Amino acid sequence: MARPPRLERWVPGAPVVDGVVVLGAAADGHLARPVERQLAGLGVSTATALGDHQRAKALVFDASGLRVVDDLAALHRFFTPVLRRLAPCGRVLVLGMPPELAADPVHSVAQRALEGFTRSLAKELRGGGTAQLLLVAAGAEQALASTLAFLLSPRSAYVSGQVVRVGATGTPVPTGVHDARRPLAGRVVLVTGAARGIGAAMARVLSRDGATVVGLDVAAVASPLQAVSAEVGGDALVVDVTAPDAPHRIARHLRDRHDGVDVVVHNAGVARDRRLANMRPDRWDPVLRVNLAAPLAITQHLLAEGVVRRGGAVVGVASIAGIAGNDGQTNYATSKAGVVGLVDALSPVAAALGVSVNAVAPGFIETEMTDAMPLLVRTAGRRLNSLAQGGQPVDVAEAVGWFAAADSSAVTGNVLRVCGQSLLGA
């Protein structure tokens, strides 16, 4: 079996894109120019063609002007000559508009077709390359810098074949130049389940990017929670998120210690796997309470009490199990599908308060839990995706950091799969 590619991951001080971005556009496309300006603000060089023996680090094509089926041939004309000149761990980004906002049914059909093109191209790329589709609603053309900085950089190493929506939905549209090196400067971020694993990785990445991190976990892991909080110069809060008074205690702590919060990350979660025919209530109930009921209750309370500041964000942690289902995980998949439902239900409500709501949906991420899996199960989890490997906790954390940035306020209602384009599910 071929060795999987070595994925590039972002390190402090590195440029957003280490190389040239080839930028193309279909006739009547309206996104190429604002994208070019925002990339320049990020220090990214763009070109319309490659020189002799030159390779592209990214290929970006503005497909927003494709209005009829015949127009889709522009995708072939742009990408086919340059795909073989995409550098290792290169990025492909197709820009379009939400099909439901198209001027007529034919235009909508053409824009909807971009999803199949991008997802399929992502499966063709080799050498750690990734491809995404970015749908931009009218009014959000100038609010793309943070999303470009994520999708075109090594921060999105384990994200591929995804559809991302940026829309003017009532949340504040960011202005000015995005600080790609410290995008969370001045932000207060609550991370539940922060004592270890993915939660600890989140605390480290968010702190690295400038945030003050309030780490939360249960009393049983108070010692590692304190250690992580001390490491990142943050604040530790010991609370069981399923306790009836948890929303009130969290709100009081955030108000008293930080005068509110900018970002709430619902990472705390548990799994109690068993096939449904053999599942007792003591395996079902805790999973639904921790993974779904608690994030819903805490979010609703913090929003209702105005604890989440305007321009803030709520980020849930779903799972591809909640999208594709998984044998022996009816309880877990139910809870994680509910997190997707939380995004769908609360994003329009929160937008009226100036708060975005999104979720990440991890696939096979290398943790202590996956290390304990049987070898064959672990190997299958690593190989059943387009990048042919498991992800790292930092990959989930980087996606959360993108959602958490103040400049990402126009990004809401998204569920981003951090799964290397898993071959399971949609």
Backbone hydrogen bonds in HBPLUS format (Angstrom, degrees):
<---DONOR---> <-ACCEPTOR-->    atom                        ^
c    i                          cat <-CA-CA->   ^        H-A-AA   ^      H-
h    n   atom  resd res      DA  || num        DHA   H-A  angle D-A-AA Bond
n    s   type  num  typ     dist DA aas  dist angle  dist       angle   num
A0014-ALA N   A0011-VAL O   3.03 MM   3  5.75 161.3  2.07 147.2 149.4     1
A0057-LYS N   A0020-VAL O   2.89 MM  37  5.56 158.7  1.94 154.0 160.9     2
A0021-VAL N   A0045-SER O   3.02 MM  24  6.19 156.0  2.08 145.9 153.6     3
A0047-ALA N   A0021-VAL O   2.87 MM  26  6.23 141.9  2.01 156.1 159.9     4
A0022-VAL N   A0058-ALA O   2.92 MM  36  6.27 162.4  1.95 160.3 156.2     5
A0060-VAL N   A0022-VAL O   2.85 MM  38  6.11 173.7  1.85 168.6 169.3     6
A0023-LEU N   A0047-ALA O   2.82 MM  24  6.01 159.9  1.86 163.9 170.9     7
A0024-GLY N   A0060-VAL O   2.84 MM  36  6.27 163.6  1.87 161.8 167.5     8
A0062-ASP N   A0024-GLY O   2.85 MM  38  6.19 163.0  1.88 138.3 141.9     9
A0026-ALA N   A0062-ASP O   2.97 MM  36  6.16 163.3  2.00 167.7 163.0    10
A0029-GLY N   A0026-ALA O   3.09 MM   3  5.50 150.6  2.18 137.0 134.2    11
A0035-VAL N   A0031-LEU O   2.99 MM   4  6.04 156.8  2.05 154.6 162.0    12
A0036-GLU N   A0032-ALA O   2.82 MM   4  6.00 158.1  1.87 151.2 157.5    13
A0037-ARG N   A0033-ARG O   3.01 MM   4  6.27 161.4  2.04 155.9 160.0    14
A0038-GLN N   A0034-PRO O   2.99 MM   4  6.15 160.7  2.03 145.7 150.9    15
A0039-LEU N   A0035-VAL O   2.85 MM   4  6.00 152.1  1.92 152.4 160.1    16
A0040-ALA N   A0036-GLU O   3.01 MM   4  6.20 153.3  2.09 143.3 150.5    17
A0041-GLY N   A0037-ARG O   3.06 MM   4  6.38 149.3  2.15 142.8 151.0    18
A0042-LEU N   A0038-GLN O   3.20 MM   4  6.46 126.5  2.50 130.7 143.7    19
A0042-LEU N   A0039-LEU O   2.96 MM   3  4.96 134.9  2.16  96.2 109.6    20
A0044-VAL N   A0039-LEU O   2.90 MM   5  5.15 167.2  1.92 147.0 144.1    21
A0043-GLY N   A0040-ALA O   2.93 MM   3  4.97 159.5  1.98 106.1 111.8    22
A0054-GLN N   A0051-GLY O   3.08 MM   3  5.25 159.5  2.12 128.7 127.0    23
A0056-ALA N   A0085-ARG O   2.85 MM  29  6.15 157.7  1.89 156.0 163.2    24
A0087-ALA N   A0056-ALA O   2.75 MM  31  5.71 172.7  1.76 164.6 163.4    25
A0091-ARG N   A0057-LYS O   2.99 MM  34  6.42 152.2  2.07 138.6 146.7    26
A0059-LEU N   A0091-ARG O   2.78 MM  32  6.30 150.1  1.87 153.7 163.4    27
A0093-LEU N   A0059-LEU O   2.86 MM  34  6.27 160.4  1.90 161.7 164.9    28
A0061-PHE N   A0093-LEU O   2.95 MM  32  6.47 157.1  2.00 159.8 167.2    29
A0095-LEU N   A0061-PHE O   2.86 MM  34  6.07 166.6  1.88 162.8 161.1    30
A0063-ALA N   A0095-LEU O   2.70 MM  32  5.43 145.4  1.81 144.1 154.6    31
A0066-LEU N   A0063-ALA O   3.11 MM   3  5.58 170.3  2.12 119.8 121.9    32
A0071-ASP N   A0068-VAL O   2.97 MM   3  5.41 136.7  2.16 109.1 121.2    33
A0072-LEU N   A0069-VAL O   3.02 MM   3  5.63 153.7  2.09 116.8 123.9    34
A0073-ALA N   A0070-ASP O   3.28 MM   3  6.04 169.6  2.29 118.5 121.6    35
A0074-ALA N   A0071-ASP O   2.96 MM   3  5.92 171.0  1.97 128.5 131.6    36
A0075-LEU N   A0072-LEU O   3.05 MM   3  5.74 154.6  2.12 117.9 123.5    37
A0076-HIS N   A0073-ALA O   3.08 MM   3  5.24 116.7  2.50 100.0 114.1    38
A0077-ARG N   A0073-ALA O   3.05 MM   4  6.42 161.6  2.08 153.1 158.2    39
A0078-PHE N   A0074-ALA O   3.04 MM   4  6.16 153.4  2.12 143.8 149.5    40
A0079-PHE N   A0075-LEU O   3.03 MM   4  6.08 170.5  2.04 155.7 157.3    41
A0080-THR N   A0076-HIS O   3.12 MM   4  5.56 155.3  2.18 138.5 146.2    42
A0082-VAL N   A0079-PHE O   3.06 MM   3  5.51 138.6  2.23 113.0 124.7    43
A0083-LEU N   A0079-PHE O   2.97 MM   4  5.72 138.4  2.15 170.7 175.7    44
A0085-ARG N   A0082-VAL O   2.90 MM   3  5.28 153.9  1.97 113.4 122.1    45
A0086-LEU N   A0083-LEU O   3.16 MM   3  5.42 153.8  2.23 117.8 116.1    46
A0090-GLY N   A0087-ALA O   2.97 MM   3  5.15 117.4  2.38 145.2 138.1    47
A0089-CYS N   A0127-GLY O   2.74 MM  38  5.79 146.6  1.85 138.1 149.0    48
A0130-THR N   A0090-GLY O   3.09 MM  40  6.61 150.7  2.17 154.7 162.1    49
A0092-VAL N   A0130-THR O   2.85 MM  38  6.13 140.5  2.01 147.0 159.2    50
A0132-GLN N   A0092-VAL O   3.00 MM  40  6.43 147.9  2.11 147.4 155.4    51
A0094-VAL N   A0132-GLN O   3.03 MM  38  6.40 167.4  2.05 157.9 161.2    52
A0134-LEU N   A0094-VAL O   2.82 MM  40  6.14 169.3  1.83 170.3 174.1    53
A0096-GLY N   A0134-LEU O   2.89 MM  38  6.15 164.6  1.91 151.3 152.5    54
A0136-VAL N   A0096-GLY O   2.91 MM  40  6.26 165.3  1.93 144.2 142.5    55
A0101-LEU N   A0098-PRO O   2.90 MM   3  5.51 159.4  1.94 121.7 128.6    56
A0102-ALA N   A0099-PRO O   3.08 MM   3  5.27 166.4  2.10 113.5 115.5    57
A0108-SER N   A0104-ASP O   2.98 MM   4  6.24 157.8  2.03 154.8 161.9    58
A0109-VAL N   A0105-PRO O   2.94 MM   4  6.16 154.5  2.00 148.0 154.0    59
A0110-ALA N   A0106-VAL O   3.11 MM   4  6.40 161.3  2.14 149.3 153.4    60
A0111-GLN N   A0107-HIS O   3.07 MM   4  6.35 158.2  2.12 150.7 156.3    61
A0112-ARG N   A0108-SER O   2.89 MM   4  6.07 153.5  1.96 149.2 157.1    62
A0113-ALA N   A0109-VAL O   3.05 MM   4  6.24 142.5  2.19 146.2 155.4    63
A0114-LEU N   A0111-GLN O   3.20 MM   3  5.54 149.7  2.30 105.0 113.2    64
A0115-GLU N   A0112-ARG O   3.21 MM   3  5.95 154.8  2.28 117.4 122.4    65
A0117-PHE N   A0113-ALA O   3.31 MM   4  6.63 162.9  2.35 152.7 157.6    66
A0118-THR N   A0114-LEU O   2.96 MM   4  6.11 166.8  1.98 150.5 153.6    67
A0119-ARG N   A0115-GLU O   2.97 MM   4  6.09 173.9  1.97 157.5 159.5    68
A0120-SER N   A0116-GLY O   3.10 MM   4  6.04 157.8  2.15 141.5 147.7    69
A0121-LEU N   A0117-PHE O   2.91 MM   4  6.06 160.9  1.94 150.0 156.0    70
A0122-ALA N   A0118-THR O   2.95 MM   4  6.10 154.4  2.01 149.5 156.1    71
A0123-LYS N   A0120-SER O   3.03 MM   3  5.26 131.6  2.27 101.2 113.9    72
A0124-GLU N   A0121-LEU O   2.94 MM   3  5.04 143.7  2.07 102.1 113.5    73
A0125-LEU N   A0121-LEU O   3.21 MM   4  6.48 136.5  2.41 152.4 162.9    74
A0129-GLY N   A0126-ARG O   3.29 MM   3  5.65 154.4  2.36 107.7 114.9    75
A0161-GLY N   A0131-ALA O   2.71 MM  30  5.49 148.8  1.80 159.7 170.6    76
A0133-LEU N   A0162-GLN O   2.89 MM  29  6.26 164.4  1.92 164.4 168.6    77
A0164-VAL N   A0133-LEU O   2.84 MM  31  6.21 167.1  1.86 169.0 172.7    78
A0135-LEU N   A0164-VAL O   2.78 MM  29  6.10 166.7  1.80 170.6 173.4    79
A0166-VAL N   A0135-LEU O   2.89 MM  31  6.25 163.6  1.92 167.9 170.8    80
A0137-ALA N   A0166-VAL O   2.87 MM  29  6.25 168.3  1.88 163.8 167.7    81
A0140-ALA N   A0137-ALA O   3.06 MM   3  5.73 159.0  2.11 142.7 143.7    82
A0143-ALA N   A0140-ALA O   3.01 MM   3  5.19 164.1  2.04 113.2 117.6    83
A0148-LEU N   A0144-LEU O   2.83 MM   4  6.00 161.7  1.87 164.9 170.9    84
A0149-ALA N   A0145-ALA O   2.87 MM   4  6.05 158.5  1.91 151.0 157.4    85
A0150-PHE N   A0146-SER O   3.08 MM   4  6.28 136.9  2.27 135.1 145.5    86
A0151-LEU N   A0147-THR O   2.88 MM   4  6.03 174.2  1.88 160.5 159.6    87
A0152-LEU N   A0148-LEU O   3.00 MM   4  5.70 158.1  2.05 145.7 150.5    88
A0153-SER N   A0150-PHE O   3.38 MM   3  5.46 153.7  2.45 102.5 110.0    89
A0156-SER N   A0153-SER O   3.28 MM   3  6.22 167.4  2.30 125.4 126.6    90
A0157-ALA N   A0154-PRO O   3.22 MM   3  5.08 137.9  2.40 119.4 113.9    91
A0159-VAL N   A0156-SER O   3.10 MM   3  5.25 163.6  2.12 122.1 120.3    92
A0420-GLY N   A0158-TYR O   2.85 MM 262  4.70 152.9  1.92 144.4 137.5    93
A0167-GLY N   A0410-ALA O   3.07 MM 243  5.66 149.6  2.16 165.3 156.3    94
A0185-ALA N   A0182-ARG O   3.34 MM   3  5.66 162.9  2.37 118.8 117.5    95
A0184-LEU N   A0209-ASP O   2.83 MM  25  5.31 149.0  1.93 151.9 151.8    96
A0187-ARG N   A0184-LEU O   2.96 MM   3  5.40 163.5  1.98 141.9 141.2    97
A0212-THR N   A0187-ARG O   2.84 MM  25  6.22 163.2  1.87 163.6 169.2    98
A0262-ASP N   A0188-VAL O   2.90 MM  74  5.23 153.0  1.98 137.6 146.4    99
A0263-VAL N   A0188-VAL O   3.07 MM  75  6.43 151.9  2.15 156.0 158.2   100
A0189-VAL N   A0212-THR O   2.87 MM  23  6.14 165.9  1.89 159.8 163.4   101
A0214-VAL N   A0189-VAL O   2.74 MM  25  5.99 168.5  1.75 157.3 159.7   102
A0190-LEU N   A0263-VAL O   2.83 MM  73  6.17 165.7  1.85 159.6 160.1   103
A0265-VAL N   A0190-LEU O   2.75 MM  75  5.91 162.1  1.78 160.8 167.2   104
A0191-VAL N   A0214-VAL O   2.93 MM  23  6.22 162.4  1.96 154.0 156.4   105
A0216-LEU N   A0191-VAL O   2.91 MM  25  6.05 157.6  1.96 161.3 157.1   106
A0192-THR N   A0265-VAL O   3.08 MM  73  6.39 169.0  2.10 173.4 174.2   107
A0193-GLY N   A0216-LEU O   2.75 MM  23  5.84 119.4  2.11 137.9 155.3   108
A0194-ALA N   A0216-LEU O   3.12 MM  22  5.74 162.1  2.15 143.3 147.9   109
A0200-ALA N   A0196-ARG O   3.28 MM   4  4.65 156.6  2.33 100.6 104.6   110
A0201-ALA N   A0197-GLY O   3.11 MM   4  6.43 154.9  2.17 147.8 155.4   111
A0202-MET N   A0198-ILE O   2.86 MM   4  6.16 150.4  1.95 147.9 156.3   112
A0203-ALA N   A0199-GLY O   3.01 MM   4  6.35 158.6  2.06 147.0 152.0   113
A0204-ARG N   A0200-ALA O   3.06 MM   4  6.35 158.6  2.10 149.0 153.9   114
A0205-VAL N   A0201-ALA O   2.96 MM   4  6.17 168.6  1.98 155.5 158.2   115
A0206-LEU N   A0202-MET O   2.85 MM   4  5.88 172.0  1.85 160.9 163.6   116
A0207-SER N   A0203-ALA O   3.03 MM   4  6.00 154.7  2.09 140.0 147.3   117
A0208-ARG N   A0204-ARG O   2.88 MM   4  6.01 158.2  1.93 144.8 151.6   118
A0209-ASP N   A0205-VAL O   3.00 MM   4  6.24 143.6  2.14 143.5 152.8   119
A0211-ALA N   A0206-LEU O   2.97 MM   5  5.54 159.7  2.02 151.2 145.0   120
A0210-GLY N   A0207-SER O   2.90 MM   3  5.12 162.4  1.93 113.5 116.3   121
A0235-ASP N   A0213-VAL O   2.92 MM  22  6.31 158.7  1.97 154.8 160.7   122
A0215-GLY N   A0235-ASP O   2.74 MM  20  6.10 141.1  1.89 160.3 171.7   123
A0237-LEU N   A0215-GLY O   2.79 MM  22  6.07 149.1  1.89 163.3 168.3   124
A0217-ASP N   A0237-LEU O   3.20 MM  20  6.76 147.4  2.32 152.4 160.4   125
A0239-VAL N   A0217-ASP O   2.96 MM  22  5.88 143.8  2.09 141.5 150.1   126
A0221-VAL N   A0218-VAL O   3.17 MM   3  5.92 156.9  2.23 118.6 124.3   127
A0222-ALA N   A0219-ALA O   3.09 MM   3  4.91 156.9  2.15 116.1 111.6   128
A0225-LEU N   A0221-VAL O   3.04 MM   4  6.15 153.8  2.11 149.8 158.2   129
A0226-GLN N   A0222-ALA O   2.88 MM   4  6.07 158.1  1.93 150.3 155.2   130
A0227-ALA N   A0223-SER O   3.06 MM   4  6.33 152.1  2.14 146.5 154.6   131
A0228-VAL N   A0224-PRO O   2.95 MM   4  6.19 161.5  1.98 151.2 154.5   132
A0229-SER N   A0225-LEU O   2.94 MM   4  6.13 166.5  1.95 153.4 157.6   133
A0230-ALA N   A0226-GLN O   2.88 MM   4  6.02 156.2  1.94 146.5 152.8   134
A0231-GLU N   A0227-ALA O   2.94 MM   4  6.14 154.0  2.01 144.4 151.9   135
A0232-VAL N   A0228-VAL O   3.08 MM   4  6.38 151.4  2.16 151.4 157.6   136
A0234-GLY N   A0229-SER O   2.75 MM   5  4.72 158.7  1.79 148.8 149.0   137
A0233-GLY N   A0230-ALA O   3.26 MM   3  4.99 154.3  2.33  95.7 103.2   138
A0243-ALA N   A0240-ASP O   2.97 MM   3  5.56 167.1  1.99 122.5 126.8   139
A0246-ALA N   A0243-ALA O   2.98 MM   3  5.13 166.6  2.00 115.0 118.6   140
A0249-ARG N   A0245-ASP O   2.94 MM   4  6.16 163.2  1.97 161.3 166.8   141
A0250-ILE N   A0246-ALA O   2.91 MM   4  6.01 167.8  1.93 161.3 164.2   142
A0251-ALA N   A0247-PRO O   2.99 MM   4  6.08 162.4  2.02 143.3 148.8   143
A0252-ARG N   A0248-HIS O   2.93 MM   4  6.08 161.4  1.96 148.2 153.5   144
A0253-HIS N   A0249-ARG O   3.00 MM   4  6.17 161.5  2.03 147.9 152.7   145
A0254-LEU N   A0250-ILE O   2.98 MM   4  6.18 168.2  2.00 156.5 159.4   146
A0255-ARG N   A0251-ALA O   2.97 MM   4  6.13 155.3  2.04 148.9 155.7   147
A0256-ASP N   A0252-ARG O   2.85 MM   4  5.94 171.7  1.86 153.8 156.7   148
A0257-ARG N   A0253-HIS O   2.90 MM   4  5.81 165.6  1.92 151.7 156.0   149
A0258-HIS N   A0254-LEU O   2.98 MM   4  5.26 142.9  2.12 123.4 133.9   150
A0260-GLY N   A0254-LEU O   2.92 MM   6  5.04 174.4  1.92 121.3 120.2   151
A0259-ASP N   A0255-ARG O   2.97 MM   4  4.20 137.8  2.15 118.2 119.9   152
A0261-VAL N   A0307-VAL O   3.00 MM  46  6.15 154.2  2.07 157.7 155.0   153
A0309-ARG N   A0261-VAL O   2.89 MM  48  6.08 163.4  1.91 162.9 168.5   154
A0313-ALA N   A0262-ASP O   2.80 MM  51  6.39 148.0  1.90 152.9 163.2   155
A0264-VAL N   A0313-ALA O   2.94 MM  49  6.44 151.4  2.02 149.3 158.2   156
A0315-VAL N   A0264-VAL O   2.80 MM  51  6.16 166.4  1.82 163.2 165.3   157
A0266-HIS N   A0315-VAL O   2.84 MM  49  6.24 158.6  1.89 162.1 169.4   158
A0274-ARG N   A0328-GLY O   3.00 MM  54  4.77 142.0  2.15 140.1 143.0   159
A0278-ASN N   A0275-ARG O   2.89 MM   3  5.59 149.7  1.98 121.9 130.9   160
A0279-MET N   A0276-LEU O   3.17 MM   3  4.93 170.9  2.18 105.9 108.2   161
A0283-ARG N   A0280-ARG O   2.95 MM   3  5.53 162.8  1.98 118.9 124.4   162
A0284-TRP N   A0280-ARG O   3.27 MM   4  6.64 142.9  2.42 143.6 154.2   163
A0284-TRP N   A0281-PRO O   3.12 MM   3  4.92 122.7  2.47  90.9 105.8   164
A0285-ASP N   A0281-PRO O   2.86 MM   4  5.73 163.0  1.89 155.5 158.9   165
A0288-LEU N   A0284-TRP O   3.31 MM   4  6.61 163.2  2.34 158.5 163.2   166
A0289-ARG N   A0285-ASP O   2.98 MM   4  6.14 156.9  2.03 156.0 163.2   167
A0290-VAL N   A0286-PRO O   2.89 MM   4  5.96 174.7  1.89 154.2 155.9   168
A0291-ASN N   A0287-VAL O   2.98 MM   4  5.72 155.8  2.04 142.0 149.0   169
A0292-LEU N   A0288-LEU O   3.19 MM   4  5.41 146.0  2.31 123.4 131.2   170
A0293-ALA N   A0288-LEU O   2.95 MM   5  6.27 173.2  1.96 162.1 163.9   171
A0294-ALA N   A0289-ARG O   2.90 MM   5  5.89 151.1  1.98 158.5 162.7   172
A0296-LEU N   A0292-LEU O   3.10 MM   4  6.20 162.5  2.13 154.5 159.7   173
A0297-ALA N   A0293-ALA O   2.95 MM   4  6.12 167.6  1.96 153.9 157.3   174
A0298-ILE N   A0294-ALA O   2.89 MM   4  5.96 171.9  1.90 162.0 164.5   175
A0299-THR N   A0295-PRO O   2.95 MM   4  5.88 161.9  1.98 141.7 147.5   176
A0300-GLN N   A0296-LEU O   3.00 MM   4  6.10 170.0  2.01 151.3 154.6   177
A0301-HIS N   A0297-ALA O   3.05 MM   4  6.16 157.9  2.10 145.3 151.4   178
A0302-LEU N   A0298-ILE O   2.94 MM   4  6.10 170.2  1.95 156.3 158.9   179
A0303-LEU N   A0299-THR O   2.94 MM   4  6.06 159.4  1.98 154.9 160.4   180
A0304-ALA N   A0300-GLN O   2.94 MM   4  5.97 162.9  1.96 144.1 149.7   181
A0305-GLU N   A0301-HIS O   2.93 MM   4  6.01 152.2  2.01 150.2 157.1   182
A0307-VAL N   A0302-LEU O   2.90 MM   5  5.05 143.9  2.03 154.0 159.3   183
A0306-GLY N   A0303-LEU O   3.12 MM   3  5.14 158.7  2.17 103.3 109.7   184
A0312-GLY N   A0309-ARG O   2.91 MM   3  5.40 129.2  2.17 141.6 143.5   185
A0311-GLY N   A0354-GLY O   2.68 MM  43  5.24 152.8  1.75 135.3 145.1   186
A0356-SER N   A0312-GLY O   3.05 MM  44  6.50 159.7  2.09 144.9 143.3   187
A0314-VAL N   A0356-SER O   2.80 MM  42  6.16 148.0  1.90 148.4 159.0   188
A0358-ASN N   A0314-VAL O   3.02 MM  44  6.46 159.3  2.07 161.9 167.2   189
A0316-GLY N   A0358-ASN O   2.92 MM  42  6.38 159.5  1.96 144.1 148.3   190
A0360-VAL N   A0316-GLY O   3.00 MM  44  6.44 153.4  2.08 156.2 156.8   191
A0318-ALA N   A0360-VAL O   2.66 MM  42  5.84 156.6  1.72 165.8 169.8   192
A0322-GLY N   A0319-SER O   2.99 MM   3  5.35 139.2  2.16 105.7 115.9   193
A0320-ILE N   A0362-PRO O   3.14 MM  42  6.18 156.2  2.19 153.7 148.3   194
A0323-ILE N   A0320-ILE O   3.03 MM   3  4.90 146.9  2.14  96.0 106.4   195
A0324-ALA N   A0320-ILE O   2.73 MM   4  5.85 174.8  1.73 164.0 164.4   196
A0325-GLY N   A0321-ALA O   2.80 MM   4  4.53 134.4  2.00 114.8 126.6   197
A0329-GLN N   A0326-ASN O   3.09 MM   3  5.45 147.9  2.20 140.8 135.4   198
A0333-ALA N   A0329-GLN O   2.76 MM   4  5.76 170.9  1.77 158.4 161.6   199
A0334-THR N   A0330-THR O   2.98 MM   4  5.88 149.6  2.07 134.9 143.3   200
A0335-SER N   A0331-ASN O   3.07 MM   4  6.35 159.9  2.11 147.8 152.8   201
A0336-LYS N   A0332-TYR O   2.95 MM   4  6.23 156.9  2.00 151.4 158.0   202
A0337-ALA N   A0333-ALA O   2.84 MM   4  5.92 152.1  1.92 146.6 153.7   203
A0338-GLY N   A0334-THR O   3.02 MM   4  6.17 143.8  2.15 138.7 148.9   204
A0339-VAL N   A0335-SER O   3.14 MM   4  6.56 132.5  2.38 133.9 145.9   205
A0340-VAL N   A0336-LYS O   3.31 MM   4  6.68 148.6  2.42 138.7 145.5   206
A0341-GLY N   A0337-ALA O   2.99 MM   4  6.37 150.4  2.08 142.0 150.8   207
A0342-LEU N   A0338-GLY O   2.77 MM   4  6.12 139.4  1.93 141.2 153.2   208
A0343-VAL N   A0339-VAL O   3.11 MM   4  6.48 152.8  2.19 145.7 150.9   209
A0344-ASP N   A0340-VAL O   3.04 MM   4  6.42 163.0  2.07 150.3 154.6   210
A0345-ALA N   A0341-GLY O   2.82 MM   4  5.97 160.2  1.86 152.7 158.0   211
A0346-LEU N   A0342-LEU O   2.85 MM   4  5.75 165.5  1.87 150.8 155.3   212
A0347-SER N   A0343-VAL O   3.04 MM   4  5.53 153.2  2.11 140.7 145.7   213
A0350-ALA N   A0346-LEU O   2.73 MM   4  5.82 171.8  1.74 167.9 169.7   214
A0351-ALA N   A0347-SER O   2.97 MM   4  5.94 144.5  2.10 139.6 149.0   215
A0353-LEU N   A0350-ALA O   2.80 MM   3  5.12 145.8  1.91 108.3 119.6   216
A0355-VAL N   A0350-ALA O   3.02 MM   5  5.07 165.8  2.04 132.5 132.3   217
A0354-GLY N   A0351-ALA O   2.95 MM   3  4.87 160.5  1.99 103.9 109.5   218
A0413-GLY N   A0357-VAL O   2.81 MM  56  5.79 165.3  1.84 153.7 157.5   219
A0359-ALA N   A0414-ASN O   2.90 MM  55  6.36 143.5  2.04 149.6 160.0   220
A0416-LEU N   A0359-ALA O   2.87 MM  57  6.30 156.6  1.92 158.7 154.9   221
A0361-ALA N   A0416-LEU O   2.69 MM  55  5.79 150.6  1.77 149.5 146.0   222
A0418-VAL N   A0361-ALA O   3.02 MM  57  5.82 148.4  2.12 113.5 123.2   223
A0363-GLY N   A0418-VAL O   3.00 MM  55  6.01 143.9  2.13 136.6 126.6   224
A0391-GLY N   A0364-PHE O   2.86 MM  27  6.20 169.2  1.87 156.8 157.1   225
A0366-GLU N   A0391-GLY O   2.79 MM  25  5.94 173.6  1.79 154.2 152.1   226
A0371-ASP N   A0367-THR O   2.97 MM   4  6.21 149.0  2.07 147.5 157.0   227
A0372-ALA N   A0369-MET O   3.24 MM   3  5.43 141.6  2.40  98.7 108.9   228
A0373-MET N   A0370-THR O   3.07 MM   3  5.23 161.4  2.11 106.8 112.8   229
A0378-ARG N   A0374-PRO O   2.92 MM   4  6.13 163.6  1.95 161.0 166.5   230
A0379-THR N   A0375-LEU O   2.83 MM   4  6.01 158.5  1.88 152.6 158.5   231
A0380-ALA N   A0376-LEU O   3.01 MM   4  6.15 159.8  2.05 145.0 150.2   232
A0381-GLY N   A0377-VAL O   2.97 MM   4  6.19 159.8  2.01 148.0 153.7   233
A0382-ARG N   A0378-ARG O   3.09 MM   4  6.34 148.4  2.20 143.9 151.8   234
A0383-ARG N   A0379-THR O   3.03 MM   4  6.22 149.6  2.12 146.7 155.0   235
A0384-LEU N   A0380-ALA O   2.96 MM   4  5.86 148.5  2.06 157.1 161.4   236
A0385-ASN N   A0383-ARG O   2.79 MM   2  5.63 141.2  1.94  97.9  91.1   237
A0423-LEU N   A0384-LEU O   3.03 MM  39  5.64 168.9  2.04 133.6 133.5   238
A0388-ALA N   A0385-ASN O   3.02 MM   3  5.27 158.8  2.07 110.9 117.7   239
A0386-SER N   A0420-GLY O   2.95 MM  34  5.85 115.9  2.38 143.2 156.7   240
A0386-SER N   A0421-GLN O   3.16 MM  35  5.41 153.4  2.23 120.7 126.7   241
A0395-ASP N   A0392-GLN O   2.81 MM   3  5.41 144.2  1.93 118.3 128.4   242
A0396-VAL N   A0393-PRO O   3.18 MM   3  5.50 125.3  2.49 105.1 117.0   243
A0397-ALA N   A0393-PRO O   3.11 MM   4  6.41 162.1  2.14 150.4 156.0   244
A0398-GLU N   A0394-VAL O   2.84 MM   4  6.01 152.4  1.91 148.7 154.6   245
A0399-ALA N   A0395-ASP O   3.37 MM   4  6.56 155.2  2.43 137.3 142.8   246
A0400-VAL N   A0396-VAL O   3.05 MM   4  6.38 157.0  2.11 150.4 156.9   247
A0401-GLY N   A0397-ALA O   2.87 MM   4  6.13 153.0  1.94 147.4 155.4   248
A0402-TRP N   A0398-GLU O   3.05 MM   4  6.39 145.9  2.17 143.9 151.9   249
A0403-PHE N   A0399-ALA O   3.16 MM   4  6.53 165.0  2.19 151.9 154.3   250
A0404-ALA N   A0400-VAL O   2.88 MM   4  6.03 143.7  2.02 146.5 157.8   251
A0405-ALA N   A0402-TRP O   3.37 MM   3  5.56 150.5  2.46 104.0 111.5   252
A0408-SER N   A0405-ALA O   2.98 MM   3  5.29 161.8  2.01 111.4 116.4   253
A0409-SER N   A0406-ALA O   3.34 MM   3  5.74 147.2  2.46 119.4 118.4   254
A0411-VAL N   A0408-SER O   2.83 MM   3  5.35 162.7  1.86 121.6 127.0   255
